[in-house]
Every structure is written in structure tokens, then in C-alpha cells.
Amino acid sequence: PTGVPAAEVGAAGDSLGYHMRIYAAITLGQIVLTFGRDVSLTLGALRAGSRMHRDMLRAVLRSPMAFFDSTPAGRVLNRFSKDQDTVDSTLPRCLMELYGCGLHVAGTLAAVIAISPAAIVGLIPIVLVYRRIQRFYRFPSREL
């Protein structure tokens, strides 16, 4: 009696098209956010690489002549290129992994809290214990 063909009606009696539009909106949102993340990371990596190159070049050009007498040009060039490679390739990948992990954790917490708001009571002590362990671990890990 709803006027919708039987093949398009879901289990709860809702239109299948309604759910497909929701999934399409979620997918479109994910595409837009992923594109924004990639653009911002690329521009940030480009800016960081350019700034580091400029600062390193300035430091090398302002070095005293005694530095060039005691340091071979190949060593300076190798160090320069290794540091630049790290900023250009390793740093963006690590930041991408950090953002991805952070969004997964945030999404999981949001889903848990949306389904069971009482879970906040259990999450607060877990976060406090985690922070305490993190503070204990962070300082010794810097020594490595």
C-alpha cells in the first residue's frame, strides 16, 4: 500500500533508495575528506621540504671556511640529500599513518559512545591510565 515496488522495500519497510542515498552521501564525504587530507599533507610536505632546504642551504653558506677545510664536500652533500629525502618521503608517510590511526580511534570512540553513552564512564579511567603509562614511557623512549 506504500506505492513502492516490493523489490525496493527494505526489511523495515523503508525505501531502498533512501538507504542508497545515505551510503552515497557517506561515500562522497569520504572521497572529499580523503582528497582534502592528501592535498593538505602534500602542501605541508612541500612547504616543510622547501623551508628545510632553505634553512640548510643558509647554514652551509654561512659556515666558516674552516668547516669546508675539515669537511669533505661529499659528506656535506650526502648529509644534505639524506635529510631532504627524509623530509620529502618518510615524514609525509608517517603523518598519513598518524592521521589514519587517529581517525580510526576517533571513529571507533564516536561509534561506541553513540551506541552506548554509558561507555563514557568506562572510557574516562581508561584514558587516565593510558596517559599515565604514556608519561612513564615517553621520557625513557627519548633516550633510545
N, C-alpha and C positions, 0 to 999 in steps of 0.2 A: 503493500500500500504506500510505500515511500516514493514511488516513481523512479527508483534507481534499479537498473537490471540486477538480477540475483548474482551475477558473476562479479559485480563491482561492490558488493556489500561485504564488509568485514565481519568478524565474529561478534563484535559488539553492536552491529547494525549501522556502523558509521560508513561513510563513503570511502572507498579505496583511494579515490583521487585526492581526498583531503590529506590522508597519510602520505601519499606520494609527494604532495606539495611541501609537507613538513620535511620529509627526507631531502628533497631537492633544495630547500632553503638551508638546511644544515650543511649539505654538501657545498653549496655556493659560499656559505660563510666560511667553511674550512678552506676553500680554494683562495678566497680573498685574504684570510688571515695568514695562510702559508706564503702567499705571494708577498704580502707586506713584511713578514718575518725575513724572507730571503732577501728582499730589497734592502731592508734596514741593516741586516748583517753584512751584505756586500758593500754598501756605502760606508758602514762603520769600519770594516776591514780595510777598505781603500783609504779612508781618512787616517786610520792608525798607521798603515804602512807608509803613507806619504809623510806623515809627521815624524815617524821614527827615522825614516831615511833622511829627512831634512836635518833632524837633530844630530844624527850620527855623522853626517857629512860636515855639519858645522863644527862638531867636536874634533873631527880629524883635521879639518883645515885650520883650526885654531891651535892645534898641538904644537909644542915647541919643536924645533929642528932636532933636538936631542932624541926625541921619541922616534923620529924616522931614521936616525943613525943607528939606534939599537933594535928597532923592529923592522923585519923584512916586509916589503910591500905586499908579498903574497900572503903573509899572515894577517895583515890588516884587511886585505881584500876577502880572504876566506871568512874571517870573523864577520865582516860587513854583510856578506852574502848569506851566511848561515843565519844570522839574526833576522835579516829581512825575509828569508824563506820561512822562518818560524812564525813571524807575524802574518805573512801572506797566506800560509797554508794550514798550519796547525791551530792557530788561535781561532779562526772562524769555525773550524770543525768542532773544537771544544765548546765554543759558545753555542753552536747549534745543538749539541748534545745536552748542554746545561738547560737551554730553553725548553727542549723537548721533554726532558725529565721533569723540570719544574711544572710544565703544563699538564703532564700526566698526573703528577701528585695533586695539583690543584683541582683537576677534573675529578679525580677519584674522591678527594675530600668533599667536593661540592656534591657529588652524587650520593655519598654516604650521608651527608647532612640533610640533603633534600629528601632522601627516603626515610631517614630516622633522625629527626632533630635532637633526640635524646643522646645521640652519639657524641655530641659536643662535650658532654660531661665526661665521657671516657677519653676523648681526644686531648683535653687540656692537660691531664697528668702525663700523657704520653709525650706531648710536645715539651713539657718541662723537663722530663727525664732525658729526652733527646738533646735538648740544649745543654744540659749539664754534662752529658757524655761528650758532646761536641767541644765544649770548652776544655775539658780534660784532655782530649785528643789533639786539638788544634796546635797547641804550643809545642809538644814533642815532635809532631809531624813536620814542623818548620825546620827542626834541627837536622832532618834527614836530607 
